[in-house]
């Protein structure tokens, strides 16, 4: 059997909204410099949703770090709702560099919990332009086990 690369060499953890019992508010992920990544994948995780709770997620971009961010067309999930039996579900949003708005370079995810609390979180994984991916993991990544 030949060399097989590890998933942690191919994909890095580059943005998060830490999982929590989030109250009604908007939560931003870390900003991502897309010049380092071929593509990214945002994984939205929803646990128990309170009665009448809703959860939205979208990707936004900006031409500068810390700049004015705008929505990326087609990069938002269909709203998750407690009434729609969406507790304990996941949603995935994929994005490539060429799908960004004109002059877009920096990307962030926005998780919005509305009406009532919801257990929720987001993990954004990036496929790097240069390997290994783990060289660009967030500093909060505590351990990689091979």
Protein Blocks (a to p, Z undefined) as FASTA:
>chain_A
ZZdddfklmpccfbdcddddddddddddddddfklpfbdcdddddddddehiacdddddd
dfbehiacdddehiaccdddfklopghiacdddddfklpcehiabdcdddddehiacddd
dddddddfbdcfklmgcfklmbdcZZ
